[in-house]
Amino acid sequence: MPTISNKADSMPASPIRKLVPFAEAAKKRGTKIYHLNIGQPDIETPQSFLNAVKTADIKVLEYSHSAGNESYRTKLCNYYKEYTININPNDIIITCGGSEAIEIALMTCFNAGDEIIIPEPFYANYNGFSKAADVIVKPIRSSIETGFALPPIADFEKVITPKTKGIIICNPGNPTGYLYTKEELLALRDLVKKYDLFLLSDEVYREFCYDGKEYISVMHLDGIEENVVLLDSISKRYSACGARIGALISKNKTVMSAALKFAQARLSPPSYGQIGAEAALDTPKSYFEDVKTEYIARRNFVVEALNKMEGVFCPKPSGAFYCIAKLPIDNADKFCQWLLEEFNYNHQTVMLAPATGFYSTPNAGTNEVRIAYVLNLNDLKNAMECLQQALNIYPGKTN
Amino acid sequence: MPTISNKADSMPASPIRKLVPFAEAAKKRGTKIYHLNIGQPDIETPQSFLNAVKTADIKVLEYSHSAGNESYRTKLCNYYKEYTININPNDIIITCGGSEAIEIALMTCFNAGDEIIIPEPFYANYNGFSKAADVIVKPIRSSIETGFALPPIADFEKVITPKTKGIIICNPGNPTGYLYTKEELLALRDLVKKYDLFLLSDEVYREFCYDGKEYISVMHLDGIEENVVLLDSISKRYSACGARIGALISKNKTVMSAALKFAQARLSPPSYGQIGAEAALDTPKSYFEDVKTEYIARRNFVVEALNKMEGVFCPKPSGAFYCIAKLPIDNADKFCQWLLEEFNYNHQTVMLAPATGFYSTPNAGTNEVRIAYVLNLNDLKNAMECLQQALNIYPGKTN
């Protein structure tokens, strides 16, 4: 039997998926599970999106342009313009989800063995995509005490080597919910300029910024236009995760023409998703206002409930729909498994994501969990009650 | 400005796309172009597929399972059973087109620097996917004189080194239309067994086998179940190229569990495409019979017309919807460009794919073109008339 590749062998398994068999067993026992473990929103996809797909007049479902339909890319420029991101259709490649944008960006910008700096905790799949592209992840720690603000620039400089080729950030952040300030992004800009690095920025949660705080894109940063690659997706924006429509965006023409060769090899992004996404650009502002109001209410409830629990600390995030909480527990992996395997409160339990999966440094985040507030307020209330009860009796409690 | 990766820099551009600007210019001059250059069929997508998408009751367009919807994979097993391919849903990962199946298979089975043997001419994007996965392509020549039959096993053995990790074939073949015989596949099986290689087989054209010839899958070969990875796609089967639905299939559990980690990192395949593809499994047999009848008529016409032209030789393919013709010309790249740039016959011309792009060996196929018979008979008649007229006056004619 031939052996699989070393890359495949060492490819990290998703930290959340390890818990899936325990969740399935719990369900079989009749336990209701509140899923706060994944970023699958319960928000309805806009009617504009769904109707466009329903009414599309298709006879032959053809390949689209490898960079995505030109009509979609053209209209998308107007969308970005509203965020004062000024691009033209050739600066955009439509991808199969944000995932493919990350994959193509890594292959385009990084040689095998090159290093990418990522503030941790970070979106766990950056690990897998880096592994697939043979890129070495160099994590630098942000801290729950500062709400996961950008680590000091000195910390970045400490890990910069001749192999460092770029930085990836997620803003607003998954899993932290942190929204980078103008000062932080200007500091990053200076760093990127100083060392001539690529700055990859995953900004798929830009619609979800709260408390009047300003969303600043890496595309707004003067003087590093050739260094910046924006990674985007409609999955969260329109609650259309299954559409698999994302985008890779850059003003760097060398990057775009190389990225297009990868895009051409795989022929085209999904046609139906593009039809929906193009139509969804006309989604009324009120849709987003309603969604935002809902998320703010959920966030306020969850963060308050968490901080009321003894020994629990949860900074209040300003964006996305996640928060990270520090719990009075020995080990988040064990605790999250225990919640599914041994605990129930009135035949209910809660599924959380152990934060360890979002850190690349071994033993980091062992007493933290990520909570996605993607359920309605009533479910969140029940979920928080479960968590409180669980913490009361968890055998590995530390205070 | 940071530099792009060596991989991106040396990523091969699609050979056909080089001609696109010339085609666009020709169109602007009012020349009608018969597109025989790409495998985009004009056949209508089955109503079962299109209706399922139209009537799908979706409120939240969610992620699917990373391996694809279980209902789809379960039903797909019945489809394969009709081809006496016996698999279960866990042997299948639904991918974003056949392209992603190839990408994941290469990353799963091959280390950087490993070698893959491919009979040439071959599907040009195997080059790009191999480059992306840092896999070295070792071409071995098949010949137009034998209709592109499998090269002798001795030719495979000549290029086998300690770095050889596998072989990829396409059956029925793109770009050759060749359908491998039982004897050829049994010989391949023995080779694969002897050297313990992976055998990747791209069988996306299995619906298109002609003249009563038997389609044999690598999944039918006894004794190499752990070596075989089947790469599939619905793009051609249902004329649904834009759906981006393919599959990676293997009985090798180590391969499947590693491949699933790559699939999990990118979250899920497209939802709409899966809905359509699942419904299309109920497409009546008459649909395929009609399509086959149509392709046979087209093939017969094109191959006969080509062989009637002076100095032209085109073996009659038994599968897919391509043929390769040897033309009395100095250089296929120049000729195909000339057809678009300088030639027209009654304001019409024909776009062909130079076969050079399907060979990895330099200077191979310089007097060959690939013709995709994806237009109706009347258009094909006009296209062949254009080609005949072009050959009459082409300045680089060799006889």
HADDOCK unambig.tbl for C-alpha pairs under 7 A between the chains (distance, minus, plus):
assign (segid A and resid 1 and name CA) (segid B and resid 196 and name CA) 6.19 0.50 0.50
assign (segid A and resid 1 and name CA) (segid B and resid 226 and name CA) 5.95 0.50 0.50
assign (segid A and resid 1 and name CA) (segid B and resid 227 and name CA) 6.42 0.50 0.50
assign (segid A and resid 2 and name CA) (segid B and resid 196 and name CA) 5.59 0.50 0.50
assign (segid A and resid 2 and name CA) (segid B and resid 197 and name CA) 5.93 0.50 0.50
assign (segid A and resid 2 and name CA) (segid B and resid 198 and name CA) 6.44 0.50 0.50
assign (segid A and resid 2 and name CA) (segid B and resid 227 and name CA) 6.52 0.50 0.50
assign (segid A and resid 4 and name CA) (segid B and resid 108 and name CA) 5.83 0.50 0.50
assign (segid A and resid 4 and name CA) (segid B and resid 109 and name CA) 4.60 0.50 0.50
assign (segid A and resid 4 and name CA) (segid B and resid 110 and name CA) 6.82 0.50 0.50
assign (segid A and resid 4 and name CA) (segid B and resid 255 and name CA) 6.47 0.50 0.50
assign (segid A and resid 5 and name CA) (segid B and resid 108 and name CA) 5.59 0.50 0.50
assign (segid A and resid 5 and name CA) (segid B and resid 109 and name CA) 5.06 0.50 0.50
assign (segid A and resid 5 and name CA) (segid B and resid 110 and name CA) 5.09 0.50 0.50
assign (segid A and resid 5 and name CA) (segid B and resid 111 and name CA) 5.00 0.50 0.50
assign (segid A and resid 6 and name CA) (segid B and resid 111 and name CA) 6.46 0.50 0.50
assign (segid A and resid 7 and name CA) (segid B and resid 111 and name CA) 6.99 0.50 0.50
assign (segid A and resid 8 and name CA) (segid B and resid 107 and name CA) 6.73 0.50 0.50
assign (segid A and resid 8 and name CA) (segid B and resid 108 and name CA) 5.00 0.50 0.50
assign (segid A and resid 8 and name CA) (segid B and resid 258 and name CA) 5.45 0.50 0.50
assign (segid A and resid 9 and name CA) (segid B and resid 258 and name CA) 6.58 0.50 0.50
assign (segid A and resid 11 and name CA) (segid B and resid 261 and name CA) 6.68 0.50 0.50
assign (segid A and resid 13 and name CA) (segid B and resid 261 and name CA) 5.75 0.50 0.50
assign (segid A and resid 40 and name CA) (segid B and resid 62 and name CA) 6.86 0.50 0.50
assign (segid A and resid 42 and name CA) (segid B and resid 60 and name CA) 6.80 0.50 0.50
assign (segid A and resid 43 and name CA) (segid B and resid 60 and name CA) 6.67 0.50 0.50
assign (segid A and resid 44 and name CA) (segid B and resid 59 and name CA) 5.45 0.50 0.50
assign (segid A and resid 44 and name CA) (segid B and resid 60 and name CA) 4.80 0.50 0.50
assign (segid A and resid 45 and name CA) (segid B and resid 59 and name CA) 6.12 0.50 0.50
assign (segid A and resid 45 and name CA) (segid B and resid 60 and name CA) 5.10 0.50 0.50
assign (segid A and resid 45 and name CA) (segid B and resid 61 and name CA) 6.34 0.50 0.50
assign (segid A and resid 53 and name CA) (segid B and resid 54 and name CA) 6.81 0.50 0.50
assign (segid A and resid 54 and name CA) (segid B and resid 53 and name CA) 6.81 0.50 0.50
assign (segid A and resid 54 and name CA) (segid B and resid 54 and name CA) 4.23 0.50 0.50
assign (segid A and resid 54 and name CA) (segid B and resid 55 and name CA) 6.84 0.50 0.50
assign (segid A and resid 55 and name CA) (segid B and resid 54 and name CA) 6.83 0.50 0.50
assign (segid A and resid 59 and name CA) (segid B and resid 44 and name CA) 5.45 0.50 0.50
assign (segid A and resid 59 and name CA) (segid B and resid 45 and name CA) 6.13 0.50 0.50
assign (segid A and resid 60 and name CA) (segid B and resid 42 and name CA) 6.80 0.50 0.50
assign (segid A and resid 60 and name CA) (segid B and resid 43 and name CA) 6.66 0.50 0.50
assign (segid A and resid 60 and name CA) (segid B and resid 44 and name CA) 4.79 0.50 0.50
assign (segid A and resid 60 and name CA) (segid B and resid 45 and name CA) 5.10 0.50 0.50
assign (segid A and resid 60 and name CA) (segid B and resid 239 and name CA) 6.63 0.50 0.50
assign (segid A and resid 60 and name CA) (segid B and resid 240 and name CA) 6.78 0.50 0.50
assign (segid A and resid 61 and name CA) (segid B and resid 45 and name CA) 6.34 0.50 0.50
assign (segid A and resid 61 and name CA) (segid B and resid 239 and name CA) 6.72 0.50 0.50
assign (segid A and resid 61 and name CA) (segid B and resid 240 and name CA) 4.74 0.50 0.50
assign (segid A and resid 61 and name CA) (segid B and resid 241 and name CA) 6.09 0.50 0.50
assign (segid A and resid 61 and name CA) (segid B and resid 242 and name CA) 5.24 0.50 0.50
assign (segid A and resid 61 and name CA) (segid B and resid 243 and name CA) 6.87 0.50 0.50
assign (segid A and resid 62 and name CA) (segid B and resid 40 and name CA) 6.87 0.50 0.50
assign (segid A and resid 62 and name CA) (segid B and resid 240 and name CA) 6.22 0.50 0.50
assign (segid A and resid 62 and name CA) (segid B and resid 241 and name CA) 5.15 0.50 0.50
assign (segid A and resid 62 and name CA) (segid B and resid 242 and name CA) 4.76 0.50 0.50
assign (segid A and resid 63 and name CA) (segid B and resid 241 and name CA) 5.15 0.50 0.50
assign (segid A and resid 63 and name CA) (segid B and resid 242 and name CA) 4.35 0.50 0.50
assign (segid A and resid 64 and name CA) (segid B and resid 242 and name CA) 6.45 0.50 0.50
assign (segid A and resid 99 and name CA) (segid B and resid 266 and name CA) 5.19 0.50 0.50
assign (segid A and resid 107 and name CA) (segid B and resid 8 and name CA) 6.73 0.50 0.50
assign (segid A and resid 108 and name CA) (segid B and resid 4 and name CA) 5.83 0.50 0.50
assign (segid A and resid 108 and name CA) (segid B and resid 5 and name CA) 5.60 0.50 0.50
assign (segid A and resid 108 and name CA) (segid B and resid 8 and name CA) 5.01 0.50 0.50
assign (segid A and resid 109 and name CA) (segid B and resid 4 and name CA) 4.60 0.50 0.50
assign (segid A and resid 109 and name CA) (segid B and resid 5 and name CA) 5.08 0.50 0.50
assign (segid A and resid 110 and name CA) (segid B and resid 4 and name CA) 6.81 0.50 0.50
assign (segid A and resid 110 and name CA) (segid B and resid 5 and name CA) 5.09 0.50 0.50
assign (segid A and resid 111 and name CA) (segid B and resid 5 and name CA) 4.98 0.50 0.50
assign (segid A and resid 111 and name CA) (segid B and resid 6 and name CA) 6.45 0.50 0.50
assign (segid A and resid 111 and name CA) (segid B and resid 7 and name CA) 6.99 0.50 0.50
assign (segid A and resid 125 and name CA) (segid B and resid 265 and name CA) 5.36 0.50 0.50
assign (segid A and resid 128 and name CA) (segid B and resid 265 and name CA) 5.99 0.50 0.50
assign (segid A and resid 196 and name CA) (segid B and resid 1 and name CA) 6.19 0.50 0.50
assign (segid A and resid 196 and name CA) (segid B and resid 2 and name CA) 5.58 0.50 0.50
assign (segid A and resid 197 and name CA) (segid B and resid 2 and name CA) 5.93 0.50 0.50
assign (segid A and resid 198 and name CA) (segid B and resid 2 and name CA) 6.44 0.50 0.50
assign (segid A and resid 226 and name CA) (segid B and resid 1 and name CA) 5.92 0.50 0.50
assign (segid A and resid 227 and name CA) (segid B and resid 1 and name CA) 6.40 0.50 0.50
assign (segid A and resid 227 and name CA) (segid B and resid 2 and name CA) 6.51 0.50 0.50
assign (segid A and resid 239 and name CA) (segid B and resid 60 and name CA) 6.63 0.50 0.50
assign (segid A and resid 239 and name CA) (segid B and resid 61 and name CA) 6.72 0.50 0.50
assign (segid A and resid 240 and name CA) (segid B and resid 60 and name CA) 6.78 0.50 0.50
assign (segid A and resid 240 and name CA) (segid B and resid 61 and name CA) 4.74 0.50 0.50
assign (segid A and resid 240 and name CA) (segid B and resid 62 and name CA) 6.21 0.50 0.50
assign (segid A and resid 241 and name CA) (segid B and resid 61 and name CA) 6.09 0.50 0.50
assign (segid A and resid 241 and name CA) (segid B and resid 62 and name CA) 5.15 0.50 0.50
assign (segid A and resid 241 and name CA) (segid B and resid 63 and name CA) 5.14 0.50 0.50
assign (segid A and resid 242 and name CA) (segid B and resid 61 and name CA) 5.24 0.50 0.50
assign (segid A and resid 242 and name CA) (segid B and resid 62 and name CA) 4.75 0.50 0.50
assign (segid A and resid 242 and name CA) (segid B and resid 63 and name CA) 4.32 0.50 0.50
assign (segid A and resid 242 and name CA) (segid B and resid 64 and name CA) 6.45 0.50 0.50
assign (segid A and resid 242 and name CA) (segid B and resid 270 and name CA) 5.62 0.50 0.50
assign (segid A and resid 242 and name CA) (segid B and resid 271 and name CA) 4.93 0.50 0.50
assign (segid A and resid 243 and name CA) (segid B and resid 61 and name CA) 6.88 0.50 0.50
assign (segid A and resid 243 and name CA) (segid B and resid 270 and name CA) 5.60 0.50 0.50
assign (segid A and resid 243 and name CA) (segid B and resid 271 and name CA) 6.08 0.50 0.50
assign (segid A and resid 244 and name CA) (segid B and resid 270 and name CA) 5.48 0.50 0.50
assign (segid A and resid 255 and name CA) (segid B and resid 4 and name CA) 6.48 0.50 0.50
assign (segid A and resid 258 and name CA) (segid B and resid 8 and name CA) 5.44 0.50 0.50
assign (segid A and resid 258 and name CA) (segid B and resid 9 and name CA) 6.57 0.50 0.50
assign (segid A and resid 261 and name CA) (segid B and resid 11 and name CA) 6.67 0.50 0.50
assign (segid A and resid 261 and name CA) (segid B and resid 13 and name CA) 5.76 0.50 0.50
assign (segid A and resid 265 and name CA) (segid B and resid 125 and name CA) 5.36 0.50 0.50
assign (segid A and resid 265 and name CA) (segid B and resid 128 and name CA) 5.97 0.50 0.50
assign (segid A and resid 266 and name CA) (segid B and resid 99 and name CA) 5.18 0.50 0.50
assign (segid A and resid 270 and name CA) (segid B and resid 242 and name CA) 5.62 0.50 0.50
assign (segid A and resid 270 and name CA) (segid B and resid 243 and name CA) 5.60 0.50 0.50
assign (segid A and resid 270 and name CA) (segid B and resid 244 and name CA) 5.48 0.50 0.50
assign (segid A and resid 270 and name CA) (segid B and resid 270 and name CA) 7.00 0.50 0.50
assign (segid A and resid 271 and name CA) (segid B and resid 242 and name CA) 4.93 0.50 0.50
assign (segid A and resid 271 and name CA) (segid B and resid 243 and name CA) 6.08 0.50 0.50
assign (segid A and resid 272 and name CA) (segid B and resid 272 and name CA) 6.65 0.50 0.50
